[in-house]
Amino acid sequence: MAIELNHTIVPARDALASAEFLAEILGLDPPTRFGPFWTVSLSNGVTLDYQDWPDVPICHYAFLVSEAEFDQIFARIRERGLDYWADPVHEKRFEINHNDGGRGVYWNDPSGHYLEIITRPYGSGSNN
């Protein structure tokens, strides 16, 4: 049996706002309601299930995207005037990285979670 991630709960200050933010930035279908969650479905069948939490621990969510998807998502990040960084510790502001011969960028969602898009998995190529 192949083991795959099916879903994860994403704590949020405002679950619907955070789920809508992610879906819009990534160009995905709008979130749907499932019990206490607002779910965002990814193309590989995984769902991110946003739930309202009083104290939100900051988490990191990385998404592997194609070069064309990177361009589209990055354009939406810039159109919204969002801060973005080339690194997870937010030192290289308004830059993208070229790790493993691809491109990557980090930004924060409304709850403060670190979001990331990359075009190459880490360790898959040259580090420029």
URMOCOR-V467597 format. One record per helix or strand of 2 or more residues. SS is the DSSP state (hx for helix, st for strand). FROM is the first residue (numbers start at 1). TO is the last residue. If there is no record, write none. Layout:
ss->[SS,SS]
from->[FROM,FROM]
to->[TO,TO]
This chain:
ss->[st,hx,st,st,st,st,hx,hx,st,st]
from->[7,15,32,37,47,60,67,99,104,114]
to->[12,26,34,41,52,64,79,101,108,118]
